[in-house]
Protein backbone atom coordinates (compact mmCIF):
# COMPACT_ATOMS: atom_id res chain seq x y z
CA UNK A 1 0.00 0.00 0.00
CA UNK A 2 1.46 3.41 -0.94
CA UNK A 3 2.67 5.49 2.03
CA UNK A 4 0.27 8.34 1.20
CA UNK A 5 -2.73 6.02 1.52
CA UNK A 6 -1.40 4.64 4.81
CA UNK A 7 -1.02 8.16 6.15
CA UNK A 8 -4.50 9.11 4.93
CA UNK A 9 -6.12 6.04 6.51
CA UNK A 10 -4.21 6.55 9.74
CA UNK A 11 -5.36 10.15 9.88
CA UNK A 12 -8.95 9.16 9.07
CA UNK A 13 -9.17 6.55 11.83
CA UNK A 14 -7.44 8.89 14.26
CA UNK A 15 -10.10 11.48 13.47
CA UNK A 16 -12.86 8.92 13.99
CA UNK A 17 -11.33 7.99 17.33
CA UNK A 18 -11.14 11.62 18.38
CA UNK A 19 -14.77 12.21 17.37
CA UNK A 20 -15.87 9.15 19.34
CA UNK A 21 -13.94 10.08 22.48
CA UNK A 22 -14.84 13.74 22.33
CA UNK A 23 -18.43 13.55 21.10
CA UNK A 24 -20.06 10.12 21.03
CA UNK A 25 -18.52 8.52 24.11
CA UNK A 26 -19.90 11.13 26.55
CA UNK A 27 -23.37 10.66 25.04
CA UNK A 28 -23.21 6.87 25.29
CA UNK A 29 -21.91 7.12 28.85
CA UNK A 30 -24.77 9.43 29.83
CA UNK A 31 -27.23 7.01 28.27
CA UNK A 32 -25.91 4.19 30.45
CA UNK A 33 -23.27 2.43 28.35
CA UNK A 34 -21.03 0.57 30.79
CA UNK A 35 -22.96 1.75 33.84
CA UNK A 36 -23.61 -0.70 36.67
CA UNK A 37 -27.02 -0.72 38.32
CA UNK A 38 -26.82 0.29 41.99
CA UNK A 39 -29.96 -0.99 43.72
CA UNK A 40 -31.46 1.13 46.48
CA UNK A 41 -34.92 1.32 48.01
CA UNK A 42 -36.13 -1.80 46.21
CA UNK A 43 -35.80 -4.39 48.96
CA UNK A 44 -38.34 -3.00 51.39
CA UNK A 45 -42.11 -3.10 51.41
CA UNK A 46 -42.92 -2.96 47.69
CA UNK A 47 -45.90 -4.46 45.88
CA UNK A 48 -47.01 -4.56 42.25
CA UNK A 49 -50.35 -4.13 40.50
CA UNK A 50 -50.15 -6.10 37.22
CA UNK A 51 -53.60 -4.92 36.11
CA UNK A 52 -52.12 -1.47 35.50
CA UNK A 53 -49.74 -1.95 32.58
CA UNK A 54 -48.18 0.58 30.21
CA UNK A 55 -49.28 3.65 32.17
CA UNK A 56 -46.86 6.32 30.94
CA UNK A 57 -47.88 9.09 33.33
CA UNK A 58 -49.25 8.96 36.87
CA UNK A 59 -50.64 11.82 38.95
CA UNK A 60 -51.39 11.70 42.68
CA UNK A 61 -54.51 13.35 44.08
CA UNK A 62 -53.00 14.16 47.46
CA UNK A 63 -56.15 14.76 49.58
CA UNK A 64 -57.66 11.35 48.75
CA UNK A 65 -54.47 9.41 48.07
CA UNK A 66 -55.96 8.24 44.76
CA UNK A 67 -53.63 7.74 41.82
CA UNK A 68 -54.67 8.70 38.29
CA UNK A 69 -52.91 6.87 35.45
CA UNK A 70 -52.76 7.35 31.65
CA UNK A 71 -52.64 3.77 30.34
CA UNK A 72 -52.40 1.77 27.13
CA UNK A 73 -51.16 -1.75 26.40
CA UNK A 74 -47.52 -2.83 26.11
CA UNK A 75 -48.25 -4.22 22.64
CA UNK A 76 -49.62 -0.91 21.37
CA UNK A 77 -46.61 0.99 22.72
CA UNK A 78 -44.26 -1.09 20.56
CA UNK A 79 -46.11 0.09 17.45
CA UNK A 80 -47.22 3.60 18.33
CA UNK A 81 -45.13 5.81 20.59
CA UNK A 82 -44.41 8.99 18.62
CA UNK A 83 -42.03 10.31 21.29
CA UNK A 84 -39.52 7.59 20.39
CA UNK A 85 -40.30 7.40 16.69
CA UNK A 86 -42.65 4.41 16.74
CA UNK A 87 -45.18 5.42 14.10
CA UNK A 88 -46.93 2.24 12.93
CA UNK A 89 -50.49 3.49 13.25
CA UNK A 90 -51.93 0.16 12.10
CA UNK A 91 -50.81 -1.39 15.39
CA UNK A 92 -51.86 1.42 17.69
CA UNK A 93 -54.55 1.30 20.33
CA UNK A 94 -57.33 3.86 20.09
CA UNK A 95 -58.92 2.77 23.36
CA UNK A 96 -56.32 3.92 25.84
CA UNK A 97 -57.83 4.89 29.17
CA UNK A 98 -57.47 6.82 32.39
CA UNK A 99 -57.53 4.63 35.48
CA UNK A 100 -57.99 5.55 39.12
CA UNK A 101 -56.24 3.43 41.73
CA UNK A 102 -57.12 3.43 45.42
CA UNK A 103 -54.04 2.15 47.31
CA UNK A 104 -56.02 1.50 50.49
CA UNK A 105 -58.37 -1.00 48.84
CA UNK A 106 -56.45 -1.82 45.61
CA UNK A 107 -59.62 -0.91 43.71
CA UNK A 108 -59.08 0.07 40.07
CA UNK A 109 -61.64 2.17 38.21
CA UNK A 110 -61.40 2.77 34.48
CA UNK A 111 -63.05 6.08 33.72
CA UNK A 112 -65.71 5.73 31.04
CA UNK A 113 -65.52 8.53 28.49
CA UNK A 114 -68.58 10.73 27.96
CA UNK A 115 -69.04 13.17 25.09
CA UNK A 116 -65.84 12.35 23.21
CA UNK A 117 -66.84 11.48 19.66
CA UNK A 118 -63.55 11.47 17.75
CA UNK A 119 -63.24 8.39 15.55
CA UNK A 120 -59.48 8.43 16.18
CA UNK A 121 -60.03 7.70 19.86
CA UNK A 122 -57.47 8.11 22.62
CA UNK A 123 -53.77 7.25 22.43
CA UNK A 124 -52.41 8.57 25.70
CA UNK A 125 -49.04 9.89 26.83
CA UNK A 126 -48.59 12.78 29.27
CA UNK A 127 -51.31 13.88 31.70
CA UNK A 128 -52.19 16.23 34.51
CA UNK A 129 -55.10 16.11 36.95
CA UNK A 130 -56.02 19.40 38.63
CA UNK A 131 -58.75 20.17 41.20
CA UNK A 132 -61.13 22.88 40.02
CA UNK A 133 -60.77 26.32 41.57
CA UNK A 134 -64.55 26.40 42.09
CA UNK A 135 -65.03 22.91 43.57
CA UNK A 136 -62.16 20.80 44.96
CA UNK A 137 -64.04 17.57 44.21
CA UNK A 138 -64.28 18.45 40.53
CA UNK A 139 -61.12 17.57 38.63
CA UNK A 140 -59.84 18.63 35.23
CA UNK A 141 -57.92 15.95 33.35
CA UNK A 142 -55.47 17.19 30.73
CA UNK A 143 -54.31 14.47 28.31
CA UNK A 144 -51.74 14.35 25.52
CA UNK A 145 -53.47 12.42 22.75
CA UNK A 146 -51.30 11.10 19.91
CA UNK A 147 -53.86 10.72 17.13
CA UNK A 148 -53.10 9.00 13.86
CA UNK A 149 -52.81 11.48 10.97
CA UNK A 150 -55.91 12.17 8.90
CA UNK A 151 -53.91 12.03 5.66
CA UNK A 152 -50.55 10.66 4.62
CA UNK A 153 -48.48 7.71 5.79
CA UNK A 154 -47.94 7.92 9.53
CA UNK A 155 -44.27 6.92 9.29
CA UNK A 156 -43.68 9.90 7.00
CA UNK A 157 -45.90 12.61 8.47
CA UNK A 158 -45.95 11.61 12.14
CA UNK A 159 -48.73 11.87 14.68
CA UNK A 160 -51.49 14.48 14.63
CA UNK A 161 -51.31 15.13 18.35
CA UNK A 162 -53.69 17.16 20.48
CA UNK A 163 -54.36 17.93 24.11
CA UNK A 164 -57.75 16.75 25.34
CA UNK A 165 -59.41 18.32 28.37
CA UNK A 166 -61.90 16.29 30.40
CA UNK A 167 -63.69 16.87 33.68
CA UNK A 168 -64.53 14.32 36.34
CA UNK A 169 -65.58 14.19 39.96
CA UNK A 170 -63.54 12.56 42.69
CA UNK A 171 -64.82 9.00 43.10
CA UNK A 172 -66.70 9.02 39.78
CA UNK A 173 -66.43 6.29 37.15
CA UNK A 174 -66.77 8.70 34.20
CA UNK A 175 -64.98 11.66 32.69
CA UNK A 176 -66.70 14.13 30.39
CA UNK A 177 -65.01 15.70 27.39
CA UNK A 178 -64.59 19.47 27.61
CA UNK A 179 -62.44 20.44 24.65
CA UNK A 180 -59.92 19.28 22.05
CA UNK A 181 -56.97 21.65 21.75
CA UNK A 182 -55.04 21.47 18.47
CA UNK A 183 -52.66 24.18 17.34
CA UNK A 184 -49.52 24.56 15.18
CA UNK A 185 -47.55 25.17 18.39
CA UNK A 186 -48.49 21.67 19.59
CA UNK A 187 -45.92 19.85 17.47
CA UNK A 188 -44.68 16.83 19.41
CA UNK A 189 -46.36 17.14 22.82
CA UNK A 190 -44.98 14.96 25.57
CA UNK A 191 -46.43 16.19 28.83
CA UNK A 192 -48.76 18.85 30.18
CA UNK A 193 -49.33 20.82 33.37
CA UNK A 194 -52.79 22.32 33.76
CA UNK A 195 -54.56 25.11 35.60
CA UNK A 196 -57.64 24.76 37.85
CA UNK A 197 -59.90 26.64 35.40
CA UNK A 198 -59.92 23.81 32.85
CA UNK A 199 -58.81 26.21 30.12
CA UNK A 200 -55.07 26.85 30.41
CA UNK A 201 -51.96 24.69 30.40
CA UNK A 202 -48.24 24.53 29.66
CA UNK A 203 -46.83 21.66 27.63
CA UNK A 204 -43.53 20.33 26.30
CA UNK A 205 -42.63 19.49 22.72
CA UNK A 206 -40.10 16.64 22.90
CA UNK A 207 -38.73 17.17 19.38
CA UNK A 208 -38.47 20.03 16.94
CA UNK A 209 -40.29 18.12 14.21
CA UNK A 210 -42.63 15.15 13.91
CA UNK A 211 -40.28 13.25 11.56
CA UNK A 212 -37.07 13.78 9.60
CA UNK A 213 -33.31 13.64 9.86
CA UNK A 214 -32.95 16.71 12.09
CA UNK A 215 -35.26 15.08 14.60
CA UNK A 216 -33.14 11.92 14.51
CA UNK A 217 -29.90 13.76 15.31
CA UNK A 218 -31.24 15.80 18.21
CA UNK A 219 -29.56 13.22 20.44
CA UNK A 220 -26.27 14.93 19.54
CA UNK A 221 -27.26 18.02 21.47
CA UNK A 222 -29.35 20.01 18.99
CA UNK A 223 -31.59 22.39 20.91
CA UNK A 224 -34.90 22.05 19.07
CA UNK A 225 -37.44 21.22 21.77
CA UNK A 226 -39.70 23.74 23.48
CA UNK A 227 -42.28 24.68 26.10
CA UNK A 228 -45.64 26.05 25.01
CA UNK A 229 -48.63 27.70 26.66
CA UNK A 230 -52.28 27.35 25.67
CA UNK A 231 -55.46 29.19 26.59
CA UNK A 232 -58.59 27.71 25.05
CA UNK A 233 -59.96 31.23 24.57
CA UNK A 234 -56.92 32.74 22.84
CA UNK A 235 -54.84 29.88 21.41
CA UNK A 236 -51.34 28.54 21.93
CA UNK A 237 -47.83 29.95 21.71
CA UNK A 238 -44.27 28.76 22.23
CA UNK A 239 -42.93 30.46 25.36
CA UNK A 240 -39.43 28.97 25.36
CA UNK A 241 -37.62 27.40 22.43
CA UNK A 242 -34.08 26.16 21.71
CA UNK A 243 -34.17 23.65 24.57
CA UNK A 244 -32.60 20.20 24.48
CA UNK A 245 -34.44 16.89 24.89
CA UNK A 246 -37.50 18.16 26.75
CA UNK A 247 -39.68 15.47 28.27
CA UNK A 248 -41.89 15.70 31.35
CA UNK A 249 -43.08 18.94 32.93
CA UNK A 250 -44.43 19.67 36.41
CA UNK A 251 -45.55 22.80 38.21
CA UNK A 252 -45.11 23.95 41.77
CA UNK A 253 -48.23 25.27 43.45
CA UNK A 254 -50.09 27.76 41.21
CA UNK A 255 -47.61 26.88 38.45
CA UNK A 256 -45.40 29.82 39.42
CA UNK A 257 -42.43 27.51 38.87
CA UNK A 258 -42.12 24.88 36.15
CA UNK A 259 -39.72 21.94 36.13
CA UNK A 260 -38.77 20.48 32.74
CA UNK A 261 -36.90 17.16 32.39
CA UNK A 262 -34.08 16.39 29.94
CA UNK A 263 -34.32 12.81 28.67
CA UNK A 264 -30.86 12.60 27.08
CA UNK A 265 -28.33 14.71 28.99
CA UNK A 266 -30.25 14.51 32.25
CA UNK A 267 -31.09 17.38 34.54
CA UNK A 268 -34.11 19.55 35.23
CA UNK A 269 -34.59 23.07 33.86
CA UNK A 270 -36.33 25.42 36.30
CA UNK A 271 -38.53 28.10 34.73
CA UNK A 272 -40.41 30.93 36.42
CA UNK A 273 -43.74 31.88 34.86
CA UNK A 274 -44.62 35.53 34.37
CA UNK A 275 -47.90 37.46 34.48
CA UNK A 276 -48.14 37.35 30.68
CA UNK A 277 -47.50 33.55 30.77
CA UNK A 278 -44.01 33.89 29.33
CA UNK A 279 -41.24 32.08 31.22
CA UNK A 280 -37.73 32.98 32.31
CA UNK A 281 -34.87 30.62 33.08
CA UNK A 282 -34.35 30.43 36.83
CA UNK A 283 -32.00 27.50 37.33
CA UNK A 284 -30.77 24.12 36.14
CA UNK A 285 -30.49 21.04 38.36
CA UNK A 286 -28.00 18.48 37.00
CA UNK A 287 -28.59 14.74 37.43
CA UNK A 288 -26.43 11.74 36.66
CA UNK A 289 -29.16 9.89 34.74
CA UNK A 290 -31.48 11.05 31.94
CA UNK A 291 -34.91 12.06 33.22
CA UNK A 292 -38.41 11.29 31.95
CA UNK A 293 -41.40 12.61 33.92
CA UNK A 294 -41.26 14.83 36.99
CA UNK A 295 -43.75 15.56 39.76
CA UNK A 296 -43.92 17.76 42.86
CA UNK A 297 -45.09 16.35 46.19
CA UNK A 298 -46.96 18.13 48.97
CA UNK A 299 -43.69 18.98 50.72
CA UNK A 300 -42.43 20.77 47.61
CA UNK A 301 -39.89 18.11 46.67
CA UNK A 302 -39.43 17.36 42.98
CA UNK A 303 -39.49 13.67 42.06
CA UNK A 304 -38.09 12.38 38.79
CA UNK A 305 -38.25 9.04 36.97
CA UNK A 306 -34.75 8.29 35.69
CA UNK A 307 -33.05 5.86 33.32
CA UNK A 308 -29.86 4.22 34.68
CA UNK A 309 -29.47 2.53 31.29
CA UNK A 310 -31.47 4.62 28.85
CA UNK A 311 -30.22 2.72 25.80
CA UNK A 312 -31.63 -0.52 27.23
CA UNK A 313 -34.96 1.17 27.93
CA UNK A 314 -35.32 2.80 24.52
CA UNK A 315 -33.85 0.13 22.26
CA UNK A 316 -34.78 -3.09 24.05
CA UNK A 317 -37.61 -2.58 26.55
CA UNK A 318 -39.73 -0.35 24.31
CA UNK A 319 -39.37 -2.96 21.54
CA UNK A 320 -39.87 -5.98 23.78
CA UNK A 321 -41.73 -4.85 26.93
CA UNK A 322 -41.18 -8.21 28.64
CA UNK A 323 -37.42 -7.50 28.61
CA UNK A 324 -36.57 -5.72 31.87
CA UNK A 325 -35.02 -2.25 31.91
CA UNK A 326 -33.40 -0.72 35.01
CA UNK A 327 -35.27 2.13 36.67
CA UNK A 328 -34.53 4.84 39.19
CA UNK A 329 -36.21 7.70 41.06
CA UNK A 330 -34.66 10.95 42.24
CA UNK A 331 -35.87 13.30 44.97
CA UNK A 332 -34.78 16.91 44.55
CA UNK A 333 -34.99 19.29 47.50
CA UNK A 334 -33.48 22.58 48.57
CA UNK A 335 -30.05 22.05 50.06
CA UNK A 336 -29.97 23.04 53.72
CA UNK A 337 -26.45 21.71 54.33
CA UNK A 338 -23.28 23.71 54.75
CA UNK A 339 -22.32 23.22 51.10
CA UNK A 340 -25.34 25.29 50.06
CA UNK A 341 -23.12 28.29 50.83
CA UNK A 342 -20.83 27.19 48.01
CA UNK A 343 -23.52 27.22 45.36
CA UNK A 344 -25.06 23.75 45.72
CA UNK A 345 -28.61 25.05 45.90
CA UNK A 346 -30.32 21.68 45.41
CA UNK A 347 -29.85 18.27 46.96
CA UNK A 348 -30.44 15.35 44.58
CA UNK A 349 -31.05 12.01 46.30
CA UNK A 350 -31.28 8.72 44.43
CA UNK A 351 -34.12 7.21 46.47
CA UNK A 352 -34.89 4.18 44.32
CA UNK A 353 -33.02 2.06 41.80
CA UNK A 354 -33.78 -1.41 40.51
CA UNK A 355 -32.40 -3.66 37.78
CA UNK A 356 -35.85 -4.04 36.24
CA UNK A 357 -36.89 -7.22 38.00
CA UNK A 358 -39.27 -5.22 40.23
CA UNK A 359 -39.72 -1.90 38.43
CA UNK A 360 -39.06 -2.09 34.69
CA UNK A 361 -38.90 0.82 32.27
CA UNK A 362 -40.27 3.37 34.72
CA UNK A 363 -41.20 6.71 33.14
CA UNK A 364 -43.22 8.33 35.94
CA UNK A 365 -43.04 8.51 39.73
CA UNK A 366 -45.29 10.16 42.31
CA UNK A 367 -44.74 10.49 46.04
CA UNK A 368 -47.46 10.61 48.67
CA UNK A 369 -45.66 12.44 51.46
CA UNK A 370 -48.63 12.13 53.82
CA UNK A 371 -48.97 8.35 53.52
CA UNK A 372 -45.30 7.62 52.77
CA UNK A 373 -45.90 5.87 49.45
CA UNK A 374 -43.86 5.97 46.27
CA UNK A 375 -45.62 5.01 43.03
CA UNK A 376 -43.68 4.00 39.91
CA UNK A 377 -45.05 3.25 36.46
CA UNK A 378 -43.80 3.11 32.89
CA UNK A 379 -44.79 3.58 29.27
CA UNK A 380 -44.52 -0.15 28.54
CA UNK A 381 -44.04 -1.50 32.06
CA UNK A 382 -45.71 -4.74 33.18
CA UNK A 383 -47.21 -3.26 36.34
CA UNK A 384 -47.60 -0.34 38.69
CA UNK A 385 -45.15 -0.54 41.59
CA UNK A 386 -45.97 0.78 45.08
CA UNK A 387 -43.28 1.11 47.74
CA UNK A 388 -43.60 2.31 51.32
CA UNK A 389 -40.93 4.80 52.31
TAFEN-V447055 format. One record per backbone hydrogen bond with DSSP energy under -1.0 kcal/mol. NH is the residue of the N-H (numbers start at 0). CO is the residue of the C=O. E is the energy in kcal/mol with one decimal. If there is no record, write none. Layout:
# TAFEN-V447055
NH/CO/E + NH/CO/E
This chain:
# TAFEN-V447055
5/1/-1.9 + 6/2/-2.7 + 7/3/-2.2 + 8/4/-3.0 + 9/5/-2.7 + 10/6/-2.5 + 11/7/-2.4 + 12/8/-2.8 + 13/9/-2.0 + 14/10/-2.2 + 15/11/-2.4 + 16/12/-2.4 + 17/13/-2.2 + 18/14/-2.6 + 19/15/-2.5 + 20/16/-2.6 + 21/17/-2.7 + 22/18/-2.4 + 23/18/-1.4 + 24/19/-4.3 + 27/23/-2.7 + 28/24/-2.7 + 29/25/-2.2 + 30/26/-2.0 + 31/28/-1.6 + 32/27/-2.7 + 34/31/-2.0 + 39/352/-1.9 + 45/43/-1.5 + 46/385/-2.9 + 48/383/-2.6 + 51/48/-1.9 + 53/380/-2.5 + 55/69/-1.0 + 58/67/-2.8 + 60/65/-3.1 + 64/60/-2.4 + 66/100/-2.5 + 67/58/-3.1 + 68/98/-2.5 + 69/56/-2.5 + 70/96/-2.9 + 71/53/-1.1 + 76/72/-1.9 + 77/73/-1.3 + 78/75/-1.1 + 79/75/-3.1 + 80/85/-1.8 + 83/80/-2.0 + 84/81/-1.6 + 85/80/-2.0 + 87/78/-2.5 + 88/86/-1.4 + 90/87/-1.6 + 95/121/-2.1 + 96/70/-1.8 + 98/68/-2.4 + 99/108/-2.4 + 100/66/-2.9 + 101/106/-2.4 + 105/101/-2.4 + 108/99/-2.6 + 110/97/-2.7 + 111/172/-3.1 + 113/174/-2.6 + 120/117/-1.3 + 121/93/-2.0 + 124/143/-1.4 + 127/141/-2.0 + 129/139/-2.7 + 131/137/-3.4 + 132/195/-2.0 + 137/134/-1.8 + 138/167/-3.1 + 139/129/-3.1 + 140/165/-2.6 + 141/127/-3.0 + 142/163/-2.8 + 143/125/-2.6 + 144/161/-3.0 + 145/122/-3.0 + 146/144/-1.4 + 155/152/-1.6 + 156/152/-2.5 + 157/153/-2.4 + 159/146/-2.7 + 161/144/-2.4 + 162/180/-2.3 + 163/142/-2.9 + 164/178/-2.8 + 165/140/-2.6 + 166/175/-2.4 + 167/138/-2.5 + 169/136/-3.1 + 171/168/-2.9 + 174/111/-2.5 + 175/166/-3.1 + 176/113/-3.1 + 177/164/-3.3 + 178/164/-1.6 + 180/162/-2.9 + 185/182/-1.6 + 186/184/-1.5 + 189/203/-2.4 + 192/201/-2.6 + 194/199/-2.0 + 197/194/-1.4 + 200/229/-2.0 + 201/192/-2.4 + 202/227/-2.2 + 203/190/-1.9 + 204/225/-2.6 + 205/187/-2.7 + 215/211/-1.6 + 216/212/-1.6 + 217/214/-1.3 + 219/216/-1.9 + 220/217/-2.0 + 223/221/-1.2 + 224/242/-2.8 + 225/204/-1.4 + 226/239/-2.7 + 227/202/-2.8 + 228/236/-2.9 + 229/200/-2.9 + 230/234/-2.3 + 231/198/-2.0 + 234/230/-3.1 + 236/228/-2.3 + 238/226/-2.2 + 239/226/-1.8 + 242/224/-2.3 + 246/260/-1.6 + 247/291/-1.7 + 249/258/-1.9 + 251/256/-2.7 + 254/251/-2.9 + 255/252/-1.1 + 257/270/-3.1 + 258/249/-3.0 + 259/268/-2.6 + 260/247/-2.5 + 261/266/-2.0 + 262/244/-2.4 + 267/284/-2.3 + 268/259/-2.9 + 269/282/-2.9 + 270/257/-2.8 + 271/279/-2.7 + 272/255/-2.4 + 273/277/-2.8 + 276/273/-2.1 + 279/271/-2.1 + 281/269/-3.0 + 282/269/-1.6 + 284/267/-3.0 + 290/261/-2.7 + 291/304/-2.9 + 292/362/-1.7 + 294/302/-2.3 + 296/300/-2.5 + 299/296/-2.0 + 301/331/-2.4 + 302/294/-3.2 + 303/329/-2.1 + 304/292/-2.4 + 305/327/-2.7 + 306/289/-2.1 + 310/30/-2.1 + 312/308/-1.9 + 313/309/-2.8 + 314/310/-2.6 + 315/311/-1.6 + 316/311/-2.5 + 317/312/-2.1 + 319/315/-3.2 + 322/319/-2.9 + 326/353/-2.1 + 327/305/-1.6 + 328/351/-2.4 + 329/303/-2.5 + 330/348/-2.7 + 331/301/-3.4 + 332/346/-2.3 + 334/344/-3.1 + 339/336/-1.5 + 340/337/-1.3 + 341/338/-1.0 + 342/339/-1.5 + 343/338/-1.5 + 344/342/-1.7 + 346/332/-3.5 + 348/330/-2.9 + 350/328/-1.5 + 350/348/-1.1 + 351/328/-1.6 + 352/39/-2.7 + 353/326/-2.5 + 360/324/-2.0 + 362/376/-2.3 + 363/376/-2.3 + 365/374/-1.9 + 367/372/-3.1 + 371/367/-1.1 + 372/367/-1.6 + 373/386/-3.1 + 374/365/-3.0 + 375/384/-2.5 + 376/363/-2.4 + 383/48/-1.7 + 384/375/-2.8 + 385/46/-2.9 + 386/373/-2.7 + 387/44/-2.3 + 388/371/-2.3
